[in-house]
Amino acid sequence: MSKFYNDILNVLSGENSLLKKLIGSPILFSLESRIFHGISIGLIALCIVYIPYNFYAGLYISAFSVIFFLFFYVHQYYYSRFKAKKHNSIIFGLIGIVVFGLNYFSNSGINGSTDLIWPAYLLIVFAISPYTQHFNWLLIYLFCFMAVHFIGYLNPSLIQHPFEASKGQFIDRITAFPMPVIVIYLIIHFIRKSYDREREITEEKNRAIESKRVKISLQNEQLEQSNAEKNKLMSIISHDLRAPLVNIKSYLELLATNEIQKNERPLLENALLKSTTNALEMLSNLLYWSKSQMSGTSLQLSNVNLLETLKSTLEMEKLFSSKKEITLTYDIAADINVIADVDMLQLILRNLISNAVKFTPQRGSVKIIAELIDDDCKITVVDNGNGISEAKQKDIFFIQVNSTYGTNNEKGVGLGLALCKEFIELQSGRIGFESTLGLGSSFFIFIPMQTNSNSIS
């Protein structure tokens, strides 16, 4: 019995239930039309029940009234649900007034059951008609209700009494009461369910809109950041890349006019060498960064020996640092293997060492140390140079517009550390630093080591 009851419930109210198919899809029909369909189905069912009852009770006028209602409901429902023609709420409301007015006089007037049905039918009219008509229908129904009762009161002979005052009236009330109650239940239940469903749909749409808004906001932030970085780069190019080219041009003009004294040439050439070296370093970083932003970075990870990968870079930086009388040493075990992109790793170390040398005074020292920590290799570049002030530390890994100058007035280009951060993170590594103003800095990177389980080639 329980299974049979559940099956009936599933048929009537399941996701693909017959009732939902009869009411119609929210995609094809408005809420007002779906309410009308649901109410029409309920009223058709009630009419089918009340027609034989009224004939049995001898209420022939009521029976024919219900038959009329039945055909009217079926007609309106069919054309609305299957012909997609909107129901006529005005005819619906007027027919109710006519039928209930006649039924009032044929069914014992104020002693009959008609007064129970008037409010329920008005509720139906409210449910299926536009909001703009509600007040008008309220006035019309109040007026007609009072008019019918006044006519019956002034002309009692117009009212017929088809049943006995006690037993017949009792049966009439008992059988009539369920109709308005069921109608009210159907309307409230359907409107509430429809409202809840529409609210869920609206909330889902709002969540989708909010999600899109967040994505758009993030995209706008990324675009703004990208534009800001491009503006910074243009500023760097316009100031720092132009300067050495102007200096070279000026030097060549002086050579052409033989206006340089022999004792001045070493100083000028040394200054030009520094300026050109900085420009070359910046141009290299710019090319790498531009390529990564425009076409994406091509990552070529492989298992490499750390010392062999960095040895040429370290020896080259050792040569450059010696010109500033800076001692550069490195402590990297020969058996350390890491998972890295060789070109990126060399660029990262070249930038870190170049910065350390740039901001370390003559006869200072720079150390490169590699140590194993869990599954990572930590590579640290330590110097005893100027250090970094706390005010500048928070923006150290962002592109800088304002150039910084080293201990020998070497110009910082503002891009190297931002590039280091981007490239080390692409290799599943991370970068950090510690610095004390006046005592030096320690920049370090963590990069994954080769293990027996890795099979990158």
C-alpha positions as CSV (number, residue, x, y, z in Angstrom):
1,M,0.0,0.0,0.0
2,S,2.8,2.4,0.9
3,K,4.6,1.7,-2.4
4,F,1.4,2.3,-4.3
5,Y,0.9,5.6,-2.5
6,N,4.5,6.7,-3.2
7,D,4.0,5.8,-6.9
8,I,0.9,7.9,-7.0
9,L,2.8,10.9,-5.5
10,N,5.6,10.5,-7.9
11,V,3.2,10.5,-10.9
12,L,1.4,13.6,-9.6
13,S,4.4,15.7,-8.3
14,G,7.6,14.2,-9.6
15,E,10.2,16.2,-11.6
16,N,8.6,14.9,-14.8
17,S,5.1,14.4,-13.4
18,L,1.9,14.4,-15.4
19,L,0.7,17.4,-13.4
20,K,3.8,19.5,-14.3
21,K,3.3,18.6,-18.0
22,L,-0.3,19.7,-17.8
23,I,0.6,23.0,-16.1
24,G,3.4,23.8,-18.6
25,S,7.0,24.6,-18.6
26,P,8.3,27.9,-17.0
27,I,10.3,28.5,-20.2
28,L,7.1,28.5,-22.4
29,F,4.5,30.0,-20.1
30,S,4.4,33.0,-17.8
31,L,3.8,32.5,-14.0
32,E,0.3,33.9,-14.5
33,S,-0.5,31.4,-17.2
34,R,0.8,28.5,-15.2
35,I,-1.2,29.5,-12.2
36,F,-4.3,29.6,-14.5
37,H,-3.5,26.1,-15.8
38,G,-3.1,24.7,-12.3
39,I,-6.3,26.3,-11.1
40,S,-8.2,25.1,-14.2
41,I,-7.2,21.5,-13.6
42,G,-8.4,21.7,-10.0
43,L,-11.7,23.3,-11.0
44,I,-12.3,20.8,-13.8
45,A,-11.8,18.0,-11.2
46,L,-14.2,19.7,-8.8
47,C,-16.8,20.2,-11.5
48,I,-16.7,16.5,-12.5
49,V,-17.4,15.7,-8.8
50,Y,-20.2,18.3,-8.3
51,I,-22.2,17.7,-11.5
52,P,-23.5,14.2,-10.5
53,Y,-24.0,15.3,-6.9
54,N,-26.2,18.3,-7.8
55,F,-28.3,16.1,-10.0
56,Y,-28.6,13.5,-7.2
57,A,-29.6,16.3,-4.7
58,G,-32.2,17.8,-7.1
59,L,-30.2,21.0,-7.6
60,Y,-30.7,21.1,-11.4
61,I,-29.9,24.7,-11.9
62,S,-26.7,24.3,-9.9
63,A,-25.9,21.2,-11.9
64,F,-26.3,23.0,-15.2
65,S,-24.3,25.9,-13.9
66,V,-21.4,23.5,-13.0
67,I,-21.7,21.9,-16.5
68,F,-21.4,25.4,-18.0
69,F,-18.4,26.1,-15.8
70,L,-16.8,22.8,-16.8
71,F,-17.0,23.5,-20.5
72,F,-15.8,27.0,-20.0
73,Y,-12.8,25.9,-17.9
74,V,-11.9,23.1,-20.4
75,H,-12.2,25.6,-23.3
76,Q,-10.0,28.2,-21.7
77,Y,-7.5,25.7,-20.4
78,Y,-7.1,24.0,-23.8
79,Y,-6.6,27.2,-25.8
80,S,-4.1,28.5,-23.2
81,R,-2.1,25.4,-22.6
82,F,-2.1,23.8,-26.1
83,K,-2.8,26.6,-28.5
84,A,-0.7,29.2,-26.6
85,K,-3.6,31.7,-26.6
86,K,-3.8,33.7,-23.4
87,H,-6.8,33.1,-21.2
88,N,-9.5,35.8,-21.0
89,S,-9.7,36.8,-17.3
90,I,-12.4,39.4,-18.0
91,I,-14.9,36.7,-19.4
92,F,-13.8,34.5,-16.5
93,G,-14.7,37.1,-14.0
94,L,-18.0,38.1,-15.6
95,I,-19.2,34.6,-16.0
96,G,-18.7,34.0,-12.3
97,I,-20.9,37.0,-11.4
98,V,-23.7,35.8,-13.8
99,V,-23.6,32.1,-12.7
100,F,-23.4,32.9,-8.9
101,G,-26.1,35.5,-9.2
102,L,-28.5,32.9,-10.8
103,N,-27.4,30.2,-8.4
104,Y,-28.1,32.5,-5.4
105,F,-31.8,32.8,-6.4
106,S,-32.2,29.1,-7.4
107,N,-30.5,27.7,-4.3
108,S,-32.1,29.2,-1.2
109,G,-30.5,32.7,-1.4
110,I,-28.7,33.7,1.8
111,N,-29.6,30.3,3.3
112,G,-27.8,28.4,0.5
113,S,-24.2,27.7,-0.2
114,T,-23.6,30.3,-2.9
115,D,-22.1,32.8,-0.4
116,L,-19.4,30.4,0.4
117,I,-18.2,30.1,-3.2
118,W,-18.2,33.9,-4.1
119,P,-15.0,34.7,-2.2
120,A,-13.2,31.6,-3.4
121,Y,-14.1,32.4,-7.0
122,L,-12.9,36.1,-6.6
123,L,-9.6,34.7,-5.3
124,I,-9.3,32.7,-8.6
125,V,-10.0,35.9,-10.6
126,F,-7.3,37.7,-8.6
127,A,-4.8,34.8,-9.3
128,I,-5.3,34.7,-13.1
129,S,-5.8,38.4,-13.9
130,P,-3.2,41.2,-14.2
131,Y,-2.5,43.3,-11.1
132,T,-4.0,46.3,-12.8
133,Q,-7.4,44.7,-12.8
134,H,-7.5,43.5,-9.2
135,F,-9.0,46.7,-7.6
136,N,-11.7,46.9,-10.4
137,W,-12.7,43.2,-9.8
138,L,-12.9,43.9,-6.1
139,L,-15.3,46.7,-6.6
140,I,-17.4,44.9,-9.2
141,Y,-17.7,41.7,-7.0
142,L,-18.6,43.7,-3.9
143,F,-21.2,45.7,-5.8
144,C,-22.8,42.6,-7.5
145,F,-22.7,40.6,-4.2
146,M,-24.6,43.4,-2.4
147,A,-27.0,44.0,-5.3
148,V,-28.0,40.3,-5.5
149,H,-28.6,40.2,-1.7
150,F,-30.6,43.4,-1.8
151,I,-32.8,42.1,-4.6
152,G,-33.3,38.9,-2.7
153,Y,-34.1,40.8,0.5
154,L,-36.6,43.1,-1.2
155,N,-38.2,40.4,-3.4
156,P,-38.1,37.1,-1.4
157,S,-40.5,35.5,-3.9
158,L,-37.6,35.4,-6.4
159,I,-35.7,32.9,-4.3
160,Q,-36.4,29.2,-4.7
161,H,-35.9,26.6,-1.9
162,P,-35.1,23.3,-3.6
163,F,-34.3,21.4,-0.3
164,E,-35.6,21.0,3.2
165,A,-34.6,23.7,5.7
166,S,-32.8,21.4,8.1
167,K,-31.5,18.2,6.4
168,G,-31.2,19.6,2.9
169,Q,-29.5,22.8,4.1
170,F,-27.1,20.7,6.2
171,I,-26.1,18.5,3.2
172,D,-25.8,21.6,0.9
173,R,-23.4,23.3,3.3
174,I,-21.4,20.2,4.0
175,T,-20.9,19.4,0.4
176,A,-20.4,23.1,-0.7
177,F,-17.8,24.0,1.9
178,P,-15.0,21.8,0.4
179,M,-15.1,23.6,-2.9
180,P,-13.9,27.1,-1.7
181,V,-11.5,25.4,0.7
182,I,-9.9,23.3,-2.0
183,V,-9.8,26.2,-4.4
184,I,-8.0,28.4,-1.8
185,Y,-5.6,25.6,-1.0
186,L,-4.8,25.0,-4.7
187,I,-4.2,28.7,-5.4
188,I,-2.1,29.4,-2.3
189,H,-0.1,26.1,-2.7
190,F,0.6,26.7,-6.4
191,I,1.4,30.4,-6.0
192,R,3.8,29.5,-3.1
193,K,5.5,26.7,-5.0
194,S,5.8,28.9,-8.1
195,Y,7.2,31.7,-6.0
196,D,9.8,29.5,-4.4
197,R,10.8,28.1,-7.8
198,E,11.1,31.5,-9.3
199,R,13.1,32.7,-6.3
200,E,15.5,29.7,-6.7
201,I,15.9,30.5,-10.4
202,T,16.5,34.2,-9.6
203,E,19.1,33.3,-6.9
204,E,20.9,31.0,-9.3
205,K,20.9,33.8,-11.9
206,N,22.2,36.3,-9.3
207,R,24.9,33.8,-8.3
208,A,25.9,33.4,-11.9
209,I,25.9,37.2,-12.4
210,E,28.0,37.7,-9.3
211,S,30.4,35.0,-10.5
212,K,30.7,36.8,-13.8
213,R,31.1,40.1,-12.1
214,V,34.0,38.8,-10.0
215,K,35.6,37.3,-13.1
216,I,35.2,40.6,-15.0
217,S,36.6,42.5,-12.0
218,L,39.6,40.2,-11.8
219,Q,40.2,40.6,-15.5
220,N,39.9,44.4,-15.2
221,E,42.5,44.3,-12.4
222,Q,44.8,42.1,-14.5
223,L,44.4,44.5,-17.4
224,E,45.0,47.5,-15.2
225,Q,48.1,45.8,-13.7
226,S,49.3,44.8,-17.2
227,N,48.8,48.4,-18.5
228,A,50.6,49.8,-15.4
229,E,53.5,47.4,-16.1
230,K,53.7,48.4,-19.7
231,N,53.7,52.0,-18.8
232,K,56.5,51.3,-16.3
233,L,58.5,49.5,-19.0
234,M,58.0,52.4,-21.5
235,S,59.3,54.7,-18.8
236,I,62.3,52.5,-18.2
237,I,63.0,52.2,-22.0
238,S,62.7,55.9,-22.6
239,H,65.1,56.9,-19.7
240,D,67.5,54.0,-19.1
241,L,68.0,52.5,-22.6
242,R,68.2,55.9,-24.3
243,A,70.9,57.2,-22.0
244,P,73.8,54.8,-22.9
245,L,73.0,55.2,-26.6
246,V,73.3,59.0,-26.2
247,N,76.6,58.6,-24.4
248,I,78.0,56.4,-27.1
249,K,76.9,58.8,-29.8
250,S,78.5,61.7,-27.9
251,Y,81.7,59.7,-27.4
252,L,81.9,58.9,-31.2
253,E,81.3,62.6,-32.0
254,L,84.2,63.5,-29.8
255,L,86.4,60.9,-31.4
256,A,85.5,62.2,-34.9
257,T,86.6,65.7,-33.9
258,N,89.7,64.6,-32.0
259,E,88.7,66.6,-29.0
260,I,89.5,63.9,-26.4
261,Q,92.7,64.0,-24.5
262,K,94.7,60.7,-23.9
263,N,94.3,60.9,-20.2
264,E,90.5,61.4,-20.5
265,R,89.9,58.4,-22.7
266,P,90.2,55.6,-20.0
267,L,87.7,57.4,-17.8
268,L,85.2,57.9,-20.7
269,E,85.6,54.4,-21.9
270,N,85.1,52.9,-18.5
271,A,82.0,55.0,-18.0
272,L,80.7,53.9,-21.4
273,L,81.5,50.3,-20.6
274,K,79.4,50.4,-17.4
275,S,76.6,52.2,-19.2
276,T,76.6,49.7,-22.1
277,T,76.7,46.7,-19.7
278,N,73.7,48.0,-17.8
279,A,71.8,48.7,-21.1
280,L,72.6,45.2,-22.4
281,E,71.5,43.6,-19.1
282,M,68.2,45.6,-19.2
283,L,67.6,44.8,-22.9
284,S,68.1,41.1,-22.2
285,N,65.6,41.2,-19.3
286,L,63.2,43.3,-21.5
287,L,63.3,40.7,-24.3
288,Y,62.7,37.8,-21.9
289,W,59.8,39.7,-20.1
290,S,58.2,40.8,-23.4
291,K,58.3,37.3,-24.8
292,S,56.7,35.9,-21.7
293,Q,53.9,38.5,-21.8
294,M,53.1,38.5,-25.5
295,S,53.4,34.8,-26.5
296,G,53.7,33.0,-23.2
297,T,56.8,31.4,-21.8
298,S,58.0,28.1,-23.2
299,L,59.0,26.0,-20.2
300,Q,61.5,23.3,-20.8
301,L,61.9,21.4,-17.6
302,S,64.6,18.7,-17.3
303,N,66.7,17.0,-14.7
304,V,70.0,18.9,-14.6
305,N,73.1,19.0,-12.5
306,L,73.1,22.3,-10.6
307,L,76.9,23.0,-10.7
308,E,77.3,22.2,-14.4
309,T,74.3,24.3,-15.3
310,L,75.5,27.4,-13.4
311,K,79.3,27.1,-13.7
312,S,79.6,29.2,-16.9
313,T,77.3,31.9,-15.4
314,L,79.2,31.9,-12.1
315,E,82.6,32.2,-13.8
316,M,81.3,35.1,-16.0
317,E,79.9,36.9,-13.0
318,K,83.1,36.3,-11.1
319,L,85.0,38.0,-13.9
320,F,82.6,41.1,-13.8
321,S,82.8,41.3,-10.0
322,S,86.6,41.3,-10.0
323,K,86.6,44.6,-12.0
324,K,85.0,46.1,-8.9
325,E,87.4,44.2,-6.6
326,I,84.5,42.1,-5.2
327,T,85.3,38.6,-4.1
328,L,82.7,36.2,-5.5
329,T,82.7,32.6,-4.1
330,Y,80.3,29.7,-4.5
331,D,79.7,26.5,-2.6
332,I,77.6,24.1,-4.7
333,A,78.0,20.4,-4.2
334,A,78.8,18.5,-7.4
335,D,76.0,15.9,-6.8
336,I,73.0,18.2,-6.5
337,N,70.5,17.7,-9.3
338,V,67.4,19.9,-9.8
339,I,64.3,20.0,-12.0
340,A,64.6,23.3,-13.9
341,D,64.6,25.2,-17.2
342,V,68.3,25.8,-17.8
343,D,67.9,29.2,-19.5
344,M,65.5,30.5,-16.9
345,L,67.7,29.3,-14.0
346,Q,70.8,30.9,-15.5
347,L,68.9,34.2,-16.0
348,I,67.6,34.1,-12.4
349,L,71.1,33.6,-10.9
350,R,72.6,36.1,-13.3
351,N,70.2,38.8,-12.1
352,L,70.6,38.0,-8.4
353,I,74.4,38.0,-8.6
354,S,74.4,41.1,-10.8
355,N,72.3,42.9,-8.2
356,A,74.4,41.7,-5.3
357,V,77.6,43.0,-7.1
358,K,76.0,46.3,-8.1
359,F,75.0,47.2,-4.5
360,T,78.1,45.9,-2.8
361,P,81.0,48.3,-2.3
362,Q,84.5,47.7,-3.6
363,R,86.5,45.0,-1.9
364,G,83.2,43.5,-0.6
365,S,82.1,39.9,-1.0
366,V,79.3,37.9,-2.6
367,K,78.6,34.3,-1.8
368,I,76.4,31.7,-3.5
369,I,75.4,28.8,-1.4
370,A,73.4,25.7,-2.4
371,E,71.8,23.5,0.3
372,L,69.2,20.7,0.4
373,I,66.0,21.3,2.4
374,D,63.5,18.5,2.2
375,D,62.6,18.0,-1.5
376,D,64.0,21.4,-2.6
377,C,67.3,22.9,-3.2
378,K,67.8,26.4,-1.7
379,I,70.2,28.6,-3.6
380,T,71.2,31.8,-1.6
381,V,73.1,34.8,-2.9
382,V,74.5,36.7,0.1
383,D,76.3,40.1,-0.1
384,N,77.6,42.6,2.5
385,G,76.4,45.6,0.5
386,N,74.0,48.5,1.2
387,G,71.0,46.5,2.1
388,I,67.4,47.5,1.4
389,S,65.3,49.9,3.4
390,E,62.0,48.7,4.9
391,A,60.1,51.2,2.8
392,K,61.3,49.6,-0.4
393,Q,61.1,45.9,0.6
394,K,57.4,45.5,0.1
395,D,57.6,46.4,-3.6
396,I,61.0,44.7,-4.3
397,F,59.5,42.1,-6.7
398,F,57.5,44.5,-8.8
399,I,58.6,46.4,-11.8
400,Q,60.2,49.7,-10.7
401,V,60.2,52.9,-12.6
402,N,62.7,54.9,-10.5
403,S,66.2,53.8,-11.2
404,T,68.4,52.8,-8.2
405,Y,72.1,53.3,-8.2
406,G,74.8,50.9,-7.1
407,T,77.9,51.7,-5.0
408,N,79.8,52.8,-8.2
409,N,76.7,54.6,-9.6
410,E,75.7,51.6,-11.6
411,K,72.1,52.1,-12.6
412,G,69.5,49.5,-11.6
413,V,67.0,48.8,-14.4
414,G,64.0,47.9,-12.2
415,L,63.0,44.7,-14.0
416,G,65.4,41.9,-12.9
417,L,63.7,40.9,-9.6
418,A,60.2,40.9,-11.1
419,L,61.5,38.6,-13.9
420,C,63.2,36.3,-11.3
421,K,60.0,35.9,-9.4
422,E,57.9,35.1,-12.5
423,F,60.4,32.6,-13.8
424,I,61.1,30.8,-10.5
425,E,57.3,30.4,-9.9
426,L,56.8,29.0,-13.4
427,Q,59.2,26.2,-12.3
428,S,57.2,25.4,-9.2
429,G,59.8,27.2,-7.1
430,R,59.7,30.3,-4.9
431,I,61.8,33.3,-4.1
432,G,62.4,35.4,-1.0
433,F,65.0,37.7,0.7
434,E,66.3,39.1,4.0
435,S,67.9,42.4,4.2
436,T,69.3,44.9,6.8
437,L,70.0,48.4,5.7
438,G,73.8,49.0,5.8
439,L,74.7,45.3,6.4
440,G,73.7,43.6,3.2
441,S,71.1,41.3,1.7
442,S,70.4,37.6,1.2
443,F,68.3,36.6,-1.7
444,F,67.3,32.9,-2.0
445,I,65.3,30.7,-4.3
446,F,63.8,27.2,-3.7
447,I,63.7,24.9,-6.7
448,P,62.5,21.3,-6.8
449,M,65.2,18.6,-6.7
450,Q,65.5,15.5,-8.8
451,T,64.3,12.4,-7.0
452,N,64.0,8.8,-8.0
453,S,60.3,9.2,-8.7
454,N,60.8,12.0,-11.2
455,S,61.0,11.1,-14.8
456,I,61.2,14.4,-16.6
457,S,63.5,14.4,-19.6
